[in-house]
């Protein structure tokens, strides 16, 4: 096989090398573990600042104080579906709880309000 025939058979596109006789192989080390699809949303939630009491009250009412409890769905005495606590399913749970905490701190420290109704 001469060099011209070899270059025609092998096509290089960005990071992938495709050859008719072999499977596609990747030239760069790439892992799905490094991708965080929720990073922009996490950053947005972490950068929300409390600047008025109405906003803080709304956040405290919207985000629950505790993780919703797990449930088992039974039919004829047998468990059909077991639903885990919803906080385990929510990838933004820690950011939402931190946002609620910042709202509670704003209400108590900056506004001097009693936050016992939200606890």
N, C-alpha and C positions, 0 to 999 in steps of 0.2 A: 504494500500500500504506500503510495507516495504522499508527500506532505499536503498537496492540494486536495487529494481525496480525503485525507484525514480531517482537514479543517472544514470541508463540506459536511462530513458526517457528524462532526461535533459542533454543537451550537452553544454559545455561552451567552446567557441572559442575566444581567445583574449578578445576583448571588448564586444562581443555580447553574449547574453544568448538566446539559441534557445530551445524551449520546444514544443513538438508536439501539446499540447493543447492551447498554447497561441501564440500571434504574437511575432516576435523578438523584444526585447527591448535592448536598449543600456545602458551600465553601466557607461559610461563616458560622461560628458557634452561636446558636439561637435557641432560646428556651422560652416556653410559655409561662414559666414561673416568674419571669422578669416583667411580665405585662400586668399592669393593674388598671383595669378598665374603669374603676371607680375613683381613681386618683383625682381627676378634675372636680368631681362632686365632693370628695373628702376635703380638698383644699377650699372649696367654696363654703362648705359648712364650718370649717375651722376658722375662716376669716370673717364670719358674720360678727359684727360688733353690736352690742346693745347701746342704743342711743335714745330710746324713749320707753316709758313704762308700758304703753299699750302693746308695743312689740314684745316686750319681755313677758307680759301677762299672756299674750296669745301663744307664745312658744311653750310656756309652762302648762297651759291648758291642752295644747296639741300633743305634746310628747308625754307619755305616761311615766310615772315615777318608778314603776317596777316592770320587769319583763313579764309579758302576758304568760300565764301558766300553760303547761302542757295539757292536752286533752286526749282521752281515749274514746273512740267511737265503738260502742258495743252493739251487737245484734245477736239476739238469742243467747246471751250470756258469754259470747266470744268476742274478743277484741278484733275488730276488722281493720281499723286504721289507728295508728298512734301518732299524734301530731306533737312534735317536739316543741319546746319553748320557742316562741317566735324570734327571740333575740339571737338564737343560734343560726337562724336562717337569714337574718338581716346583715348584710355586709357593712352597713353604715351605722350599726347600733352604737358603737363607742363614740362616734362623732356626734350622734344625736343626743346621747346622754351628756356629753361635754357641753353641747349647746344649751341644753336645759339647765345644767349647773351654772353656766355663765349668766343665763337669764335670772336664775334665783339669786346669784351673788349680786347682780346689778340691782335687783329689787330691794334686797336687804341692805346692801352697803351704800349704794348711791342714792336710792330713793327713801330709805329708812322705813320700808313697809314690812309688815308681818307676813312671812311666807309660810306660816303653819298650814294654811289651806291647801298648799300644793304638796305637802309631805305625806 
